[in-house]
Amino acid sequence: MRLYQKKQCLETITLLGEAHGEIAGLIKEKKFGNAQKLLEKCQQSAICMGTLVETAEGEGTRVVRYLEEYCELVYQLYVELSSGALVDVAQLKKKLQKQLIKTVDSLIQDITTEQEAVFLPYKASMWDSLESVWRAAAEDPCCTALVIPIPYYDRNLDGSFGEMHYEADLFPDSVPVIPYNAYDFEACHPDIIFIHNPYDDKNYVTSVSPFFYSENLKKYTDELVYIPYFVQDEIDPFDEAAVQAMEHFCTAPGVVNADHVVVQSEAMRQVYVNVLTKYTGEYLRSYWEKKVLGLGSPKFDRVRGLRGEDFPIPDYWKTLIQKEAGGRKKVIFYNTTVSAILQSGEAMLDKIERVLCMFREESGEVVLLWRPHPLMEATLASMRPHLLERYRRIVEEYKAAGWGIYDDSADLDRAIAVSDGYYGDMSSVVWLYRETGKPVMIQIAEY
């Protein structure tokens, strides 16, 4: 039986116990008709509970037998009231309660429970933020772990939805996925839902389908858990300037709506707690302290175990990485971010062109693996449309020249594993890359 179904049964039994007190009171007041109506409701609730248990567990359980006995007691009382017979109210409550206690004991002792955990990634390249949690759930014999990639949309300049993207086919073969339109959230009511997109309708570049906004998902689960798709540099929780720069991450809708938020460290947990307390009041600090958990990021779990030999490498990558005289060239992971172009504009595009020119001159010894942020073009189209044409031209010329690798796949891990060093913008990838122990250099746009 599913955990949430057992909880429903126990809640129903609690309500039945409360109803018994009301029935006794009505009988004392000689309101026999009202007492009979409430008895009918009790019997119907018990029948529904028995049907639920039998559907989940099959026939012949003690729980169902005890519920049938309970219904018989309720029926006998109903008949006695109809005939005008005197009813011993105290004895009545004792009998009914005793039957409910037997039912509760059987539910707890005889019925094993299984959780259903649903993971809702939207971009395949961000799957690493959930993967280790999913693997642990999938290995738990008492848990069914389901991966349901969800669609997302580009935002037009006016904020309306543009092109829809659905990346279910980009997930690793080892991850079985379920189509988002093949799962009935209301009927299945997963015990726990994991998300890594916290923005709901507050993202000006992209949006997941509104059904999957955190505010709505809470209706369909007992526990909504948000795990950020990014990691960040550790900051001092008492560094006011650094904390202020974090505030929009800490107050996103998914953070506020989730039942639990899992962040990368205890220090980061304290940052979230401080920011949320600032916005809601000191009296809610204990609430945020219980809600935000500094358990670490699954992204770190993933990157620490990366090995280049674990990834299939495209043939054209191998051709570029192999030296003509034998041996292997150094591979530099070049990362360009959305924030850098939004802040620096044309200056950042100038910088990218100079970097590409420099690495082209060194292509006999070094291979550049350029991996722009996956939302780069969507962001420019939505927020800096005057830069989009030039950016696309730079990309196409680089790809056509054929001296370097252009990686727009969903597999960030492969780029980290294959490369020998990082060069590029400051971003969450930097904190991941440092976990490998390989060198990291940060580029700065020239204004």
Protein Blocks (a to p, Z undefined) as FASTA:
>chain_A
ZZklmmmmmmmmmmmmmmmmmmmmmmmnopaklmmmmmmmmmmmmmmmmmmmmmmnoghi
aklmmmmmmmmmmmmmmmmmmnopacdfklmmmmmmmmmmmmmmmmmmmmccdddddddd
fbfklmmmmmmmmmmmmmpmkbccdddddddddddfkopacddddfklmpcfklccddfk
lccfklnopabdcdfbfnlmmbfkbccdfklpmklmmmmccbdcdddfbdcddddfklmk
lmmmmmmmmmgmklmmpmbdcdfbfklmmmmmmmmmmmnojklmmmmmmmpccebpfklm
mmmmgcfklpccdfklmmmmpcfkgpjdddddddddfklmmmnmmmmmmmmmmmmmmmmm
mmmmpccdddddfklmmmmmmmmmmlmmmmmmmmmmmmmnopaccdfbfblmlmmmmpmb
dcddddfklmmmmmnopacddddddZZ
